[in-house]
Amino acid sequence: MTVQSAPEGDEAMPAIVRRERMAELVGRRGFVRVAELSTLFGVSEVTVRSDLAALDGESIRRVHGGAVPRDARDRESSFEESLEASAHDKQAIGRLAASLVSSGQSILLDVGTTTLAVAQALKERTDLEDLVVITNGLHIALELESEIPRFTVIVTGGALRPLQHSLVQPLARAVLDQVHADVAILGCNGVDVAHGVTNVNLPEAEVKQLMVAAAKRVVVVADASKLGRVSLGTIASLDRVDLILTSDGADPALVADLSAAGVEVLTA
């Protein structure tokens, strides 16, 4: 069903009908922003938030900036949904990753909420100069825009994935095949001793593979919930990973297994 923009005014459509259509749209799209719902239904963002609050726990779940289907456990999380998960841990990992970066380096910075935390921490490093950041994440590019010309920010190009606001094939390879970066800082959905580093989405996993191939050093940023998990698409085996940065609550047994496999693991 295509939802047409409604006339202006909260009374243009009965609330019960509007909410049913909102829930249907969220279920079909996976994630819908508050601002988009406001435009589509011709009501204020305050009204949209009230509608989402009424639907929350029934057919949808409210997340940062919008809503996702309630039963979203077996589907890829949206970028906005992931922002709310382990936010403190991601910030700590981001600061640790940024502390390892030096002026004059070139960095491949992958899409994701943990890598966004890395970008934010890099901004706080006022001592950094002449940093080149190549990213496939639109949020990361916009986050670092204020640091130009201190940082050079390059976007890979490619097809846009709305759920993560990431750039994937085609065209991403055209950029990544031509660069030789000092370090790739990658996000993921799972890190496992037997299956390596994995990601739930295959097009994004392919771009991450290209980043691994284009970097001298590979750093994986993964909060404790990612350790021991395996997702659909392979990014890299552990022998291609130089360092894993995880959160303080990581299972000691999983950390020990990764270390025994020859990967350095640091907790933030």
N, C-alpha and C positions, 0 to 999 in steps of 0.2 A: 504494500500500500504506500502510495506517495502522499506525504503530508504537505498540503498547500499552506502557505502563509495565511494566517487568519487576520481578520480586521483588527485594528487597534482596540484595546480595552479588555479588561479582565472578564467582562460579561459576554464577550463575543461567542463563547462556547461554554456550555455547562462544565463545571469543574470535573465532574465524574467522567464525562466523555473525554475531556482534555487529558486527564490523567491516564485513562485507558490507552489513548493514542500515544502518549509519551512513553508508557511502559512498553508498548509494542515496538516503537522506534528504537528504544534502548536495546530491547531483546534482539532486534534484527541487525543493528549496527555494532553492538558490543560496547561502545562508549559514545555518549553524546554530551556536548558541552551545555552548560547553563545558558550561555549567550546565544547559542544556536537554537535552543528550545524557545527562548524568549522571542526570537525573530520568527520562527516557524509558526508559533501559536498566537503571536500578536499580544503577548502579555509581558509584564515587567519581570525582570530577573528575580525580584523579591517574590512574586507569585510563583515563578518556576521553582524556586527553592522551597516554598511552602508545599507545592505539589510533590516534589521529590521527597520531602520529609514525610508526607502522607503515604507515599508508595514504599518508602524505605523499609526493608524487612519483609515485604510481600513479594513483589516481582522484581524489584531493583535494589541496588545498593548504592548509596551516595558515596562518591569519592571526591578528591580534590578537583574542583572545577566542573563537575558534572555527575554522571551516573553510569553504572555498568549493571549487567544482569546479576540477579542475586546468586544464581548457581553458576559461578565463574571459576570454580576450582579446576576444571579440566580444560580451560581455554587460556590463551595467552592474555596476560594482564595488560591493560593499557598503560601508557607512560604515566598518566595522571594517577591511576590506581597504585602503581608501584611507588610513587612519591611518598605515599603514606606508610609504606611498609619499611620497618627498621630504619627510619630516617636518621636517628641518632648514630646508629652503627655506620651508616653510609657516609655521614659527615666525617666520622673519625677515620674511616678508610680513605676518604678523599684527602684529608690532611696528610695522612701518612704517605700516600702516593705522591702528592705534590712535593713533599719534603725530599723525595729522591730525584727530583728534576733539577737540572743545572742550566744556567744561561747558555744560549747558543745551541741548545739541542733541538732536534726535530722529533715531534711526537705524533703518533697516530692515536687519536682519542675516540674510542668507539662510542656508539649510541648507548644510552641507558641512564637510569637515575643515579647509580653509583658513580658512573663516569661523569655525570653532571656535577656531582659533589667534588670530583677531582678538579673539574674546570673552575668551580667556585673557589676552591682552595688555591689553585694556581693564580687566580686574580689577587688573592690576599698576599702572595709572595711578591712584595714590592721590590725585592732585590733581583728578580728575574728580568733579563733583557734578551732581545734577539731570539725569542722562542718561536718556533714554527709549529703550529698545531694544525694537523690535517684530520678532519672529522667527517663522519657520515651522519651526524646528529644535528638536526636543525636547532634544537634547544641549546646544544653546546656552542654552536657557532654564534647564536645570538647572545649567549651568556658572555662570550669572550670578545664580542664586538667592541665593547668599551675600552679594551686594552690595546687596540690598534692605535699607533704603530709599534708599541712596545712588543706586542705579539703579532706575528703574521698568521692569519686564520684562513685556511683553505678548506673548501667544502668539496667532497668527492664528486658530487653530481650523481645522477641516476634517477630511478623511479621512486616516487615518494610513497612510503607506507604510512597511512594516517594513524594507525594504532600506536606506533612508537615515534612517529615523526622522523623516520629514518630514511636514508637514501640507499637503494639497493640496485641490483642489475636491472637494465643494462646501463652501461657507461661508467659505473664505479671502477671496473677493472682498468679502464683507459687511464685513470689517474693513478691507481695504486700500483699498476705494473711499472710505472715510471719513477717511483720514489724509493729511496733507501733510508728509512727513518732510524733514528737512534733507538727508539723504544716504541712499542705498541702497548697501550693500556686498554685492556679489553674487559667488558662485562660479559656475563653469561647467566644461564639458568641452572647449571649444574657442574660440579667438579667431583670426579670419581676416579679412584686409583685405576680401575680396570678400563674404564671408557673415556677417560680424559676430560676435557672441557667441552661442554655441550650447550646447545641453545634450542629453545622450543620452536623457533621459526627458521625454516630452511633458507629463504633468501637472505636473511640477516646472517645466518651461519656462514654462508658463502662469502659475504663481504668480510667477516671476521677472519676467515681463512686467508683471504688476500692480504689482510693487515699483518697476519702472522708471517706470511712469506716476505713481506716488504720491510720487516723490522729486524734489527740486530738483536734486540732484547725484547722478551715478551713478559709483560706483567699482567696478571689476571686479578681483578678486584671482585670479590665475591663475599657477601656477608655470610654469617654462620649457617643460615638456612639453606644455602646452596651446596654446602659440602655434603658429599655422599649421595647427591641426586644425579640422575641421568635424564637428559632430555633428547628430543628427536634427532637434532642435527649435530654432527661432530664439528668442533672448531679446531681442536688440536689435541694430540696425544701429550701426555705429561712430559715426555722427553723434549718437547719443543717449548715448554714453559720454563722460564727462569725464576719467577717469583710469584707467589700467591699472597695477596693481602686480604685478610679476613677480619672478622670482628672478634672482640674479646670473649664472647660467649661460645666460641666454636668448640665442638666436641673434641677433647684432648686425644681420644683414640683415632678420630679421623685425621686430625693434624699429624699425629705420629705416623699414620699410614702414608700420608702424602710425603712427609719428610723421608720416610724409608724408601719411597719410590724415587728419591733424588731431587725433589723440588723443595726449594727454600720457602718456608711459610712464615709470615710475620702477622701478628695480631695487633689490631689498633685499639 
